């Protein structure tokens, strides 16, 4: 059974708070963000590799065997605190909860340091100047430092879509066209009905 994406719950927040406090005490904002980045990288790897995802979430594999494999894979490749935290989750049989814990940690980092993760979707790749302009405008609008993650969505005709947490701000051309079509359809039908009513009234007169 692979890792399951889930929203932060009470248990995830408990683990995330403990990790956040340890990271902040160890190296302040930079260390907390570094630990968060490493956990996000591990999750990205799990999303891209089904066997790795299965390895993390498997209830068949013993904690002892998984511990040895985790040490071989990650020792020297991530912060010691990150590895120790993953080993703790493994010991407690909570590695399957990693997506929710990472989400909770991300929220803590955002709230504490005034940053916000923003996914930006465009029809074609955007350059650093465009990313900088988008970041500047979002910072002014949100009052927080946005961390921009640009993505290309080939299904888009043009425009831009912005996702902040579970909120999607859709400014794509395809969405505008659809909204225009729906509005014309509604208003057009209403106009036809109004004209039919006028014709009936005139006939009755």
Protein Blocks (a to p, Z undefined) as FASTA:
>chain_A
ZZddddddfklmmmmmmmmmmmmmmnojmlmmmmmmmmmmmmmmmmmmmklmmmmmpckb
cfklmmmmmmmmmgopacfklmmmmmmmmmnopmmmmmmmmmmmmmmmmmmnopacdddd
dfbdcdfklmmmmmmmmmmmnopacdddddddfkbggdcdddehjaccdfbfklmmmmmm
mmmmmmmmmmmmmmmmmmmmmmmZZ
